[in-house]
Amino acid sequence: MNKSIKTKKQVSKTLIKLLNYKPLDLITIKELTEKANISRTAFYNNFHTLRGCS
């Protein structure tokens, strides 16, 4: 599987889990990347903003 696709899937799954507990406005990129076990660089290589994930 392409590394970019894997990263996007990890971020998507983690974001969905976080949205069960708090609204999007309160989720930080730091929190998302830590819980998804990816670097901030990997996040920004695939998304411009957190809103770009949804």
N, C-alpha and C positions, 0 to 999 in steps of 0.2 A: 504494500500500500504506500502511496506517495506520502512523504513526510508532512507536506502541507495539509493534505486531507486528514491525516491522523491528528494533527494539531487542532484543526478546525472541529473535528468530532469531539476531542477532549474538551475544548472550550465550550462547545454547545451543550454537552452533557453536564458539565459543571455549572454552567449558567442556569440551566433548567433546575438543577438541584437547589441552587442559591435562591432562585426566584420563588421557591416554595416557602422560604423563610423571610424574605425581605424584598421590598420593591427595587426595581432597577436603579432608581436614583440613589440608593444607599449602597449599592454594590460597587466596590472599587476594583480597578484593574489589578492592583496589588493582591487583593483578596482572591480574585478570580484566578490569577496566574499561580498563586501559591497552592490553591486547592486543586487546580488542574495539573500541577506538577510540570509547568512549562516556564520558560524564562519570559521576562517582559519583552525581550527582543523577538522571541518567537511569536508572541502575541502581536506585536506591531508589524511584523513581517506579513501577517495574515489579515489584520484588521487595523483600521485607522483609529477607531474609537470603540468604546464599549457598546455604544448604540449600533455600531456596524455589525455586531454579533447577532442581533435579534432580527 
